Amino acid sequence: MTATETDGPLAGLRVVDASTILAGPLAAQILGDFGADVIKVEHPSRGDGMRGHGLAKDGQPLWWKMISRNKRTLGLNLGDEDGARIFRRLAATADVVIENFRPGTLERWGLGYPELSADNPGLILLRVTGFGQSGPYAARPAFGTLVEAMSGFAHLTGEPSGPPTLPAFGLADSIAGVAGAAAVSMALYHRAANGGRGQVVDLDLLSPIMTAVGPGVIYADQLGIDQGRTGNRSQNNAPRNTYRSRDGHWLAVSTSADRVAERVLRLVGRPDVIDQPWFRSGRERARHAEELDAYVGGWIAERTRDEVMEAFAAAGAAVAPVYRPSELLDDPQVRALDLVTTVDDEDLGPMRMQNVMWRMSRTPGRIRSTGRPRGRDTDAILRDELGYDDALLGDLRDRGILA
């Protein structure tokens, strides 16, 4: 695969993605978006479970088209002795290997880091698990839902009188995927700056979402306080909520800055409130959220969404519509930044999906292909790049080791 500067800052880097479901594949997707040659390794008959996640069109899994974009696919049974030998040879050509098997699985197959790094001292191995490679929970099966519960996220999410609420999407896995891409970038920098040695990155799903949830741990430690659920309100500022317009749309208002809070109250016709002593800090305003919500919610309820948006923009106040995905597709800011871009898919033709996650002036990255069928590139990789002959590949395929 020819690498060019326009493919992104990681052009020329090889990543072997042997992970499944979401966090590891997302880390690999991000690396691929910015130029890395990503080889997706899947079991030859089962494939990655992500192929069965979400909705499909004409039998084609749509989430797979996005999460496995910019990846070549190779069907290989790592649990077979011959398959493990092939994987070890492939890893010897890689800069990064990503896996999310249970701790000890790679070692049982003879593919632990000592073996892989003996062939390739510069190799970076990203190991993604629910609870890390050690500790009393290391062997437990874990999914994002479990760490969303443990991290404090579910405890803080929902109405005060209601139950803890879990997200309707893979939040913990997605945060971990972004963190994994960042961790690999750090390891690559260290390798380049310190003599070319690789290392193991031990990434658990719990750590990144614990960080994203915020200061709850330090509050508990230093103050003995467990924050509670506040619905759409905040303990740090008000007004901050979602409000329904006259034409039935929801809008979100935030007033994290004191001056923005002043503008909102002037806009809704209550400048008198600004002079109250409690209005001077966000935390004090939060104690009066019921009153402030009534002012803002009542004003918005009398107007259409477009009228509210225009008035807030003119006042320099912060508001945003609560979008459905279909509305996000047509937002002018999304279009201006190409946050959703069109990609040609070999099965379904042009399709829109989220673009690369940030814009770089010199090496911007791009989507070169959508997710591919299982084993599409097996022969090209093993025969053309690693030198296996057709007879051996045919035998391995007959034995169910390749796809």
C-alpha positions in Angstrom: 0.0 0.0 0.0 1.6 3.3 -1.1 1.8 5.9 1.6 1.5 9.6 0.9 1.7 12.7 3.1 -1.9 13.4 2.3 -3.0 10.1 4.0 -2.0 11.6 7.3 0.9 11.8 9.8 1.0 8.0 10.3 1.5 7.1 6.6 3.9 4.2 6.3 3.1 2.8 9.8 1.7 -0.7 10.0 -0.9 -1.7 12.6 -2.2 -5.2 13.1 -5.7 -5.0 14.6 -6.5 -8.4 16.2 -9.1 -6.9 18.6 -12.9 -7.3 18.5 -16.2 -5.4 19.1 -15.4 -1.7 19.8 -12.6 -0.2 21.9 -9.6 -1.8 20.1 -11.1 -1.5 16.6 -11.9 2.1 17.2 -8.3 2.8 18.2 -7.2 1.1 15.1 -9.7 3.0 13.0 -8.4 6.3 14.3 -4.8 5.3 13.4 -6.0 4.2 10.0 -7.8 7.5 9.5 -4.5 9.3 9.8 -2.6 7.1 7.4 -1.6 3.9 9.1 -1.8 0.7 7.1 -4.2 -1.3 9.3 -4.5 -5.1 8.8 -7.7 -6.4 10.5 -7.1 -10.0 11.7 -10.3 -12.0 12.3 -11.2 -15.6 13.0 -11.7 -17.2 9.6 -15.2 -18.4 10.3 -16.6 -16.3 13.1 -15.1 -12.9 12.2 -15.3 -9.9 14.5 -18.6 -9.7 16.4 -18.8 -6.1 15.2 -20.0 -7.4 11.9 -23.3 -8.4 13.6 -23.8 -5.2 15.6 -26.3 -2.7 14.7 -28.5 -2.3 11.6 -27.8 -3.6 8.1 -28.8 -2.5 4.6 -29.1 -5.2 1.8 -27.3 -7.6 4.2 -24.4 -5.2 4.7 -23.7 -4.2 8.3 -23.5 -0.4 8.4 -21.6 0.0 11.7 -18.9 -2.3 10.3 -18.5 -0.1 7.2 -17.5 2.8 9.6 -15.5 1.1 12.4 -13.5 -1.0 9.9 -12.8 1.7 7.4 -9.2 2.1 6.2 -8.5 -1.5 7.1 -7.4 -4.5 5.1 -8.9 -7.8 6.2 -7.2 -11.1 6.9 -8.9 -14.3 8.1 -6.6 -16.2 10.5 -7.1 -18.6 13.4 -4.6 -17.5 16.1 -5.5 -20.4 18.3 -4.1 -22.9 15.7 -0.3 -23.5 15.9 0.2 -22.8 12.2 -2.0 -19.7 12.5 0.0 -18.4 15.5 3.2 -18.8 13.5 1.8 -16.7 10.7 0.6 -14.1 13.1 4.0 -13.9 14.7 5.6 -13.4 11.2 3.0 -10.7 10.5 3.7 -9.0 13.8 7.4 -8.9 12.9 6.5 -6.5 10.1 4.3 -4.3 12.2 4.8 -1.2 14.3 1.7 -1.8 16.4 -0.4 -4.8 17.4 -3.8 -4.2 19.1 -5.6 -7.1 20.9 -8.3 -7.4 23.5 -8.3 -11.1 24.4 -8.6 -12.1 28.0 -5.3 -11.8 29.9 -3.1 -14.8 29.3 -4.7 -15.8 25.9 -1.9 -14.5 23.7 0.6 -16.1 26.1 -1.2 -19.5 25.8 -0.8 -19.3 22.0 2.9 -18.4 22.2 2.2 -14.9 21.1 3.0 -12.9 24.3 5.1 -9.8 24.2 8.4 -11.6 24.9 7.9 -13.7 21.8 6.6 -10.9 19.6 9.3 -8.4 20.6 12.0 -11.0 20.2 11.2 -10.9 16.5 10.5 -7.1 16.5 12.1 -5.1 19.4 10.3 -1.9 18.3 6.8 -3.4 18.5 4.1 -1.6 20.5 1.5 -3.9 21.8 -1.8 -2.3 22.9 -3.7 -4.6 25.2 -7.3 -3.6 25.8 -9.3 -5.3 28.5 -12.1 -4.5 30.9 -10.0 -4.4 34.0 -6.4 -4.6 32.9 -3.8 -7.3 32.8 -3.5 -7.8 36.6 -5.5 -7.5 39.8 -8.4 -9.5 41.2 -10.8 -8.6 38.3 -8.4 -9.2 35.5 -9.9 -12.5 34.5 -13.5 -11.3 34.7 -15.5 -10.9 31.4 -16.2 -7.2 31.0 -18.1 -5.0 28.7 -18.5 -1.3 28.5 -21.8 -1.4 30.3 -20.2 -2.8 33.4 -17.5 -0.1 33.6 -20.1 2.6 32.8 -21.8 1.3 36.0 -18.6 1.1 38.1 -17.1 4.4 36.9 -19.7 6.7 38.5 -21.2 7.6 35.2 -24.5 5.7 35.7 -24.7 7.0 39.3 -24.6 10.6 38.0 -26.9 10.1 35.0 -30.7 10.3 35.2 -33.3 12.2 37.3 -32.7 12.6 41.0 -35.8 10.4 41.8 -35.1 7.9 39.1 -32.7 4.9 38.7 -29.1 5.2 37.5 -29.1 5.4 33.7 -26.8 3.7 31.2 -25.9 5.3 27.8 -27.7 4.0 24.7 -24.3 3.6 22.9 -20.8 2.3 23.6 -19.6 5.2 25.7 -16.9 3.5 27.7 -15.6 1.6 24.7 -15.5 4.8 22.6 -13.6 6.8 25.2 -11.2 3.9 25.6 -10.7 3.7 21.8 -9.7 7.4 21.6 -7.5 6.9 24.6 -5.9 3.9 23.0 -5.0 5.8 19.9 -3.4 8.5 22.1 -1.5 6.0 24.1 -0.1 4.4 20.9 0.9 7.8 19.6 2.9 8.4 22.9 4.5 5.0 22.6 5.5 5.8 19.0 7.0 9.1 20.0 9.0 7.4 22.9 10.2 4.8 20.5 11.4 7.4 18.0 13.1 9.5 20.6 14.7 6.8 22.8 16.4 4.2 20.7 13.7 2.4 18.9 12.4 0.1 21.7 8.7 -0.7 21.8 6.6 -1.4 24.8 3.3 -2.8 26.1 0.3 -0.4 26.7 -2.1 -1.9 29.3 -5.4 -0.1 28.7 -8.4 -1.0 30.7 -11.9 0.3 29.9 -12.5 1.6 33.4 -9.7 4.2 33.6 -10.6 6.5 30.7 -14.3 6.8 31.6 -13.4 7.4 35.3 -11.4 10.4 34.0 -14.2 11.6 31.8 -16.7 11.4 34.6 -14.8 14.2 36.4 -13.8 15.1 40.0 -16.1 12.6 41.9 -13.2 10.6 43.3 -11.3 13.6 44.7 -14.6 15.0 46.1 -15.2 11.6 47.9 -11.7 11.5 49.2 -11.3 15.1 50.4 -14.9 16.0 51.3 -16.6 12.7 51.9 -19.2 13.7 49.4 -20.8 11.5 46.7 -22.4 13.7 44.0 -25.9 12.7 43.2 -28.0 12.7 40.0 -29.3 16.1 38.9 -31.0 15.2 35.6 -30.2 17.8 33.0 -29.3 20.4 35.6 -25.8 21.1 36.9 -24.5 21.7 40.4 -22.1 24.3 39.0 -24.3 26.6 37.0 -27.8 27.6 36.1 -29.8 27.9 33.9 -28.6 24.7 32.4 -31.3 22.3 31.0 -33.2 21.3 28.0 -36.3 23.3 27.1 -39.1 22.6 24.6 -40.1 25.2 22.0 -43.5 26.1 20.8 -43.1 23.9 17.7 -42.2 20.8 19.8 -38.3 20.9 19.5 -35.9 20.6 22.4 -33.0 23.0 22.9 -30.1 22.9 25.4 -29.0 26.0 27.2 -25.7 26.3 29.1 -24.5 29.3 31.2 -21.1 28.1 32.5 -19.8 31.7 32.1 -21.4 34.3 34.4 -21.7 36.9 31.6 -23.6 34.4 29.4 -26.0 33.8 32.3 -26.6 37.5 32.4 -27.3 37.7 28.7 -29.8 34.8 28.9 -31.8 36.4 31.7 -31.8 39.8 29.9 -33.0 38.0 26.7 -35.9 36.3 28.5 -37.0 39.5 30.1 -35.8 39.1 33.6 -32.9 41.6 34.0 -34.0 42.1 37.6 -32.7 38.7 38.6 -29.2 39.6 37.7 -29.0 42.0 40.6 -29.7 39.3 43.2 -26.6 38.5 45.3 -27.0 34.8 44.6 -26.7 35.4 40.8 -23.0 36.2 41.0 -21.7 32.6 40.9 -22.7 29.6 39.0 -22.9 27.4 42.1 -25.3 29.8 43.8 -27.4 30.1 40.7 -27.7 26.3 40.7 -29.5 26.5 44.0 -32.1 28.6 42.3 -32.4 26.4 39.2 -36.2 25.9 39.6 -36.8 29.6 39.4 -34.4 30.2 36.5 -35.7 27.2 34.6 -39.2 28.6 34.8 -38.1 32.0 33.3 -36.1 30.4 30.5 -38.4 27.5 29.8 -41.5 29.8 29.7 -39.8 32.1 27.3 -38.7 29.3 25.0 -42.1 27.6 25.1 -43.7 30.7 23.5 -41.3 30.6 20.4 -40.3 28.3 17.6 -36.9 26.6 17.6 -35.7 28.9 14.8 -36.9 32.0 16.7 -35.1 30.9 19.8 -31.9 30.1 17.9 -31.9 33.5 16.2 -32.6 35.4 19.4 -29.9 33.6 21.4 -27.3 34.2 18.6 -28.2 37.9 18.5 -27.8 38.1 22.3 -24.4 36.2 22.3 -26.0 33.5 24.5 -25.3 29.8 24.3 -27.9 27.4 22.9 -28.0 24.3 20.7 -30.8 22.2 19.3 -31.2 18.6 20.5 -30.7 16.9 17.2 -31.8 13.6 15.8 -29.0 12.1 13.6 -30.9 12.9 10.5 -30.9 16.6 11.5 -27.2 16.5 12.3 -26.5 15.5 8.6 -27.9 18.8 7.4 -26.5 21.2 10.0 -24.6 24.1 8.3 -21.6 23.9 10.7 -21.3 20.1 10.2 -21.4 20.7 6.4 -18.9 23.6 6.5 -16.3 21.5 8.4 -17.2 18.3 6.6 -17.7 16.6 9.9 -19.9 14.1 8.0 -18.3 13.1 4.7 -19.4 11.0 1.8 -17.4 7.8 1.1 -17.8 5.3 -1.8 -18.6 1.8 -0.7 -18.1 -1.2 -3.0 -21.5 -2.8 -1.9 -23.8 0.1 -1.3 -22.3 3.0 -3.2 -22.0 6.5 -1.7 -22.6 6.6 2.0 -22.2 9.3 4.6 -20.4 8.8 7.9 -18.5 10.7 10.5 -15.2 12.1 9.1 -11.8 11.9 10.7 -11.8 13.3 14.2 -9.6 16.4 13.8 -8.2 18.6 11.0 -4.4 18.9 10.4 -3.0 21.5 8.1 -0.2 19.4 6.6 -1.2 15.8 7.1 -5.0 15.8 7.3 -5.8 12.1 7.0 -8.7 10.7 5.1 -11.1 7.8 4.6 -9.6 5.6 1.9 -12.1 2.7 2.1 -15.0 1.5 4.1 -15.1 -1.8 6.1 -14.3 -4.7 3.9 -15.5 -8.4 3.7 -13.8 -10.9 5.9 -10.6 -12.2 4.4 -10.7 -9.9 1.4 -6.9 -9.2 1.6 -5.6 -12.5 3.0 -3.9 -13.7 -0.1 -2.5 -10.2 -1.0 -0.9 -9.9 2.5 0.4 -13.4 3.0 1.4 -14.2 -0.6 2.5 -10.8 -1.9 4.0 -9.3 1.2 5.1 -12.2 3.4 6.0 -14.6 0.6 3.7 -17.6 1.3 3.0 -19.7 -1.8 -0.4 -20.5 -3.2 -0.1 -24.2 -2.4 0.5 -23.5 1.3 -2.3 -20.9 1.4 -4.7 -23.4 -0.2 -3.8 -26.0 2.4 -4.2 -23.6 5.3 -7.6 -22.5 3.9 -8.8 -26.1 3.5 -7.9 -26.7 7.2 -9.9 -23.7 8.3 -6.9 -21.7 9.4 -7.3 -19.0 6.8 -10.2 -17.1 5.2 
